[in-house]
Amino acid sequence: MKLRDLAIARSGDKGDRATLSVIALDPAHYPVLERVLTPERVAACYAGLVHGEVECHRLPGLAAVHFVMHAALGGGVTRSLALDAHGKTLAGAILDLDLDQPDPDD
């Protein structure tokens, strides 16, 4: 099962930070998001793009988990030489996360 089966995601950018919100399609699935989406697992998903701290903010009232990823996007959109390196494109990657695979840190 993929994360996309249980949630939607939105992402964005501000300077050298990328933001990511993952929202359960059904609030009953929020505990799965809370368990699976650790800062370490999110950092591993974006290895090579995010070089700094990954902050996690749990939002149980919204059935969502929000991440702020520092030192991302090659220094920021205006400094990066990569085409379309905007944070808006990052949400799709997390939705491909395989929930049937154990967390590599376990």
CYANA upper distance limits for C-alpha pairs under 8 A (distance plus 0.5 A):
  1 MET  CA      5 ASP  CA      7.26
  1 MET  CA     98 ASP  CA      6.49
  1 MET  CA     99 LEU  CA      6.03
  1 MET  CA    100 ASP  CA      6.45
  2 LYS  CA      6 LEU  CA      8.16
  2 LYS  CA     95 LEU  CA      7.26
  2 LYS  CA     96 ASP  CA      6.30
  2 LYS  CA     97 LEU  CA      6.10
  2 LYS  CA     98 ASP  CA      5.09
  2 LYS  CA     99 LEU  CA      5.98
  2 LYS  CA    100 ASP  CA      8.18
  3 LEU  CA      7 ALA  CA      6.57
  3 LEU  CA     94 ILE  CA      7.87
  3 LEU  CA     95 LEU  CA      5.43
  3 LEU  CA     96 ASP  CA      6.69
  3 LEU  CA     97 LEU  CA      6.00
  3 LEU  CA     98 ASP  CA      6.92
  3 LEU  CA     99 LEU  CA      6.71
  4 ARG  CA      8 ILE  CA      6.75
  4 ARG  CA     95 LEU  CA      5.16
  4 ARG  CA     96 ASP  CA      7.03
  4 ARG  CA     97 LEU  CA      8.41
  6 LEU  CA     24 ALA  CA      6.32
  6 LEU  CA     25 LEU  CA      6.17
  6 LEU  CA     26 ASP  CA      7.75
  6 LEU  CA     29 HIS  CA      7.22
  7 ALA  CA     22 VAL  CA      6.91
  7 ALA  CA     23 ILE  CA      5.82
  7 ALA  CA     24 ALA  CA      4.76
  7 ALA  CA     25 LEU  CA      5.38
  7 ALA  CA     26 ASP  CA      8.36
  7 ALA  CA     95 LEU  CA      8.06
  8 ILE  CA     22 VAL  CA      6.30
  8 ILE  CA     23 ILE  CA      5.88
  8 ILE  CA     24 ALA  CA      7.06
  8 ILE  CA     25 LEU  CA      7.20
  8 ILE  CA     95 LEU  CA      7.75
  9 ALA  CA     20 LEU  CA      7.53
  9 ALA  CA     21 SER  CA      5.99
  9 ALA  CA     22 VAL  CA      4.87
  9 ALA  CA     23 ILE  CA      6.62
  9 ALA  CA     91 ALA  CA      5.82
  9 ALA  CA     92 GLY  CA      7.81
  9 ALA  CA     94 ILE  CA      8.26
  9 ALA  CA     95 LEU  CA      7.55
 10 ARG  CA     20 LEU  CA      6.30
 10 ARG  CA     21 SER  CA      5.78
 10 ARG  CA     22 VAL  CA      7.17
 10 ARG  CA     88 LYS  CA      7.74
 10 ARG  CA     91 ALA  CA      5.87
 11 SER  CA     18 ALA  CA      7.64
 11 SER  CA     19 THR  CA      5.80
 11 SER  CA     20 LEU  CA      4.77
 11 SER  CA     21 SER  CA      6.72
 11 SER  CA     87 GLY  CA      6.34
 11 SER  CA     88 LYS  CA      5.36
 11 SER  CA     89 THR  CA      7.49
 11 SER  CA     90 LEU  CA      6.53
 11 SER  CA     91 ALA  CA      5.76
 12 GLY  CA     18 ALA  CA      6.23
 12 GLY  CA     19 THR  CA      5.69
 12 GLY  CA     20 LEU  CA      7.17
 12 GLY  CA     86 HIS  CA      7.66
 12 GLY  CA     87 GLY  CA      4.80
 12 GLY  CA     88 LYS  CA      4.87
 12 GLY  CA     89 THR  CA      8.21
 12 GLY  CA     90 LEU  CA      8.23
 13 ASP  CA     17 ARG  CA      6.23
 13 ASP  CA     18 ALA  CA      4.82
 13 ASP  CA     19 THR  CA      6.40
 13 ASP  CA     76 GLY  CA      8.50
 13 ASP  CA     86 HIS  CA      6.95
 13 ASP  CA     87 GLY  CA      5.05
 13 ASP  CA     88 LYS  CA      7.26
 14 LYS  CA     18 ALA  CA      6.89
 14 LYS  CA     19 THR  CA      8.50
 14 LYS  CA     76 GLY  CA      7.91
 15 GLY  CA     75 GLY  CA      7.70
 15 GLY  CA     76 GLY  CA      5.16
 15 GLY  CA     77 VAL  CA      7.25
 16 ASP  CA     70 HIS  CA      6.93
 16 ASP  CA     71 ALA  CA      5.86
 16 ASP  CA     72 ALA  CA      5.85
 16 ASP  CA     73 LEU  CA      6.59
 16 ASP  CA     74 GLY  CA      7.77
 16 ASP  CA     75 GLY  CA      5.41
 16 ASP  CA     76 GLY  CA      4.72
 16 ASP  CA     77 VAL  CA      8.11
 17 ARG  CA     68 VAL  CA      7.22
 17 ARG  CA     69 MET  CA      6.01
 17 ARG  CA     70 HIS  CA      5.17
 17 ARG  CA     71 ALA  CA      6.47
 17 ARG  CA     72 ALA  CA      5.94
 17 ARG  CA     73 LEU  CA      7.71
 17 ARG  CA     76 GLY  CA      7.74
 18 ALA  CA     68 VAL  CA      6.47
 18 ALA  CA     69 MET  CA      5.60
 18 ALA  CA     70 HIS  CA      7.21
 18 ALA  CA     72 ALA  CA      6.65
 18 ALA  CA     73 LEU  CA      7.72
 18 ALA  CA     87 GLY  CA      5.87
 19 THR  CA     66 HIS  CA      7.83
 19 THR  CA     67 PHE  CA      6.12
 19 THR  CA     68 VAL  CA      5.12
 19 THR  CA     69 MET  CA      6.58
 19 THR  CA     87 GLY  CA      7.56
 20 LEU  CA     66 HIS  CA      6.17
 20 LEU  CA     67 PHE  CA      5.55
 20 LEU  CA     68 VAL  CA      7.07
 20 LEU  CA     69 MET  CA      8.47
 20 LEU  CA     90 LEU  CA      8.15
 20 LEU  CA     91 ALA  CA      7.12
 21 SER  CA     64 ALA  CA      7.21
 21 SER  CA     65 VAL  CA      6.21
 21 SER  CA     66 HIS  CA      4.76
 21 SER  CA     67 PHE  CA      6.76
 21 SER  CA     91 ALA  CA      8.49
 22 VAL  CA     33 LEU  CA      8.38
 22 VAL  CA     64 ALA  CA      5.99
 22 VAL  CA     65 VAL  CA      5.86
 22 VAL  CA     66 HIS  CA      6.91
 23 ILE  CA     30 TYR  CA      8.36
 23 ILE  CA     62 LEU  CA      7.97
 23 ILE  CA     63 ALA  CA      6.37
 23 ILE  CA     64 ALA  CA      4.72
 23 ILE  CA     65 VAL  CA      7.10
 24 ALA  CA     28 ALA  CA      8.44
 24 ALA  CA     29 HIS  CA      6.41
 24 ALA  CA     30 TYR  CA      6.13
 24 ALA  CA     33 LEU  CA      7.80
 24 ALA  CA     63 ALA  CA      6.10
 24 ALA  CA     64 ALA  CA      6.65
 25 LEU  CA     29 HIS  CA      7.95
 26 ASP  CA     30 TYR  CA      7.92
 26 ASP  CA     63 ALA  CA      8.43
 27 PRO  CA     62 LEU  CA      8.38
 27 PRO  CA     63 ALA  CA      5.78
 29 HIS  CA     33 LEU  CA      7.31
 29 HIS  CA     63 ALA  CA      8.42
 30 TYR  CA     34 GLU  CA      6.68
 30 TYR  CA     60 PRO  CA      7.71
 30 TYR  CA     63 ALA  CA      5.65
 30 TYR  CA     64 ALA  CA      7.32
 31 PRO  CA     35 ARG  CA      6.61
 32 VAL  CA     36 VAL  CA      6.48
 33 LEU  CA     37 LEU  CA      6.02
 33 LEU  CA     64 ALA  CA      8.17
 33 LEU  CA     65 VAL  CA      7.65
 34 GLU  CA     38 THR  CA      7.86
 34 GLU  CA     58 ARG  CA      7.87
 34 GLU  CA     65 VAL  CA      7.48
 36 VAL  CA     41 ARG  CA      8.20
 36 VAL  CA     99 LEU  CA      8.09
 36 VAL  CA    103 ASP  CA      8.01
 37 LEU  CA     41 ARG  CA      6.69
 37 LEU  CA     42 VAL  CA      6.88
 37 LEU  CA     65 VAL  CA      8.23
 38 THR  CA     42 VAL  CA      6.73
 38 THR  CA     56 CYS  CA      7.88
 39 PRO  CA     43 ALA  CA      6.51
 39 PRO  CA     54 VAL  CA      6.01
 39 PRO  CA     55 GLU  CA      6.89
 39 PRO  CA     56 CYS  CA      6.47
 39 PRO  CA     67 PHE  CA      8.16
 40 GLU  CA     44 ALA  CA      6.67
 40 GLU  CA     54 VAL  CA      8.09
 41 ARG  CA     45 CYS  CA      6.72
 41 ARG  CA    103 ASP  CA      7.53
 41 ARG  CA    104 PRO  CA      8.35
 42 VAL  CA     46 TYR  CA      6.94
 42 VAL  CA     54 VAL  CA      8.12
 42 VAL  CA     94 ILE  CA      8.05
 43 ALA  CA     47 ALA  CA      6.40
 43 ALA  CA     50 VAL  CA      7.30
 43 ALA  CA     54 VAL  CA      6.90
 43 ALA  CA     69 MET  CA      8.49
 45 CYS  CA     93 ALA  CA      7.97
 45 CYS  CA     94 ILE  CA      7.31
 45 CYS  CA     97 LEU  CA      8.40
 46 TYR  CA     50 VAL  CA      6.33
 47 ALA  CA     51 HIS  CA      7.88
 49 LEU  CA     72 ALA  CA      6.16
 49 LEU  CA     73 LEU  CA      6.61
 49 LEU  CA     74 GLY  CA      7.73
 50 VAL  CA     69 MET  CA      6.99
 50 VAL  CA     70 HIS  CA      7.20
 50 VAL  CA     71 ALA  CA      6.34
 50 VAL  CA     72 ALA  CA      4.82
 50 VAL  CA     73 LEU  CA      7.50
 51 HIS  CA     70 HIS  CA      7.50
 51 HIS  CA     71 ALA  CA      5.71
 51 HIS  CA     72 ALA  CA      6.59
 52 GLY  CA     69 MET  CA      7.24
 52 GLY  CA     70 HIS  CA      5.23
 52 GLY  CA     71 ALA  CA      5.21
 52 GLY  CA     72 ALA  CA      7.56
 53 GLU  CA     69 MET  CA      6.59
 53 GLU  CA     70 HIS  CA      5.89
 53 GLU  CA     71 ALA  CA      8.04
 54 VAL  CA     67 PHE  CA      7.05
 54 VAL  CA     68 VAL  CA      6.24
 54 VAL  CA     69 MET  CA      4.99
 54 VAL  CA     70 HIS  CA      6.81
 55 GLU  CA     67 PHE  CA      5.92
 55 GLU  CA     68 VAL  CA      5.58
 55 GLU  CA     69 MET  CA      6.91
 56 CYS  CA     65 VAL  CA      7.55
 56 CYS  CA     66 HIS  CA      6.37
 56 CYS  CA     67 PHE  CA      5.16
 56 CYS  CA     68 VAL  CA      7.23
 57 HIS  CA     65 VAL  CA      6.41
 57 HIS  CA     66 HIS  CA      5.52
 57 HIS  CA     67 PHE  CA      6.64
 58 ARG  CA     64 ALA  CA      7.01
 58 ARG  CA     65 VAL  CA      5.19
 58 ARG  CA     66 HIS  CA      6.81
 59 LEU  CA     63 ALA  CA      6.55
 59 LEU  CA     64 ALA  CA      5.58
 59 LEU  CA     65 VAL  CA      6.16
 59 LEU  CA     66 HIS  CA      7.85
 60 PRO  CA     64 ALA  CA      6.64
 60 PRO  CA     65 VAL  CA      8.29
 71 ALA  CA     75 GLY  CA      7.02
 72 ALA  CA     76 GLY  CA      7.49
 73 LEU  CA     77 VAL  CA      7.01
 73 LEU  CA     80 SER  CA      7.44
 73 LEU  CA     85 ALA  CA      6.65
 73 LEU  CA     86 HIS  CA      7.44
 73 LEU  CA     87 GLY  CA      7.66
 74 GLY  CA     79 ARG  CA      7.47
 74 GLY  CA     80 SER  CA      5.68
 75 GLY  CA     79 ARG  CA      6.22
 75 GLY  CA     80 SER  CA      6.75
 76 GLY  CA     80 SER  CA      6.55
 77 VAL  CA     85 ALA  CA      6.90
 77 VAL  CA     86 HIS  CA      6.52
 80 SER  CA     85 ALA  CA      7.72
 85 ALA  CA     89 THR  CA      8.03
 86 HIS  CA     90 LEU  CA      8.30
 90 LEU  CA     94 ILE  CA      7.92
 91 ALA  CA     95 LEU  CA      7.26
 92 GLY  CA     96 ASP  CA      7.30
 93 ALA  CA     97 LEU  CA      7.77
102 PRO  CA    106 ASP  CA      7.56
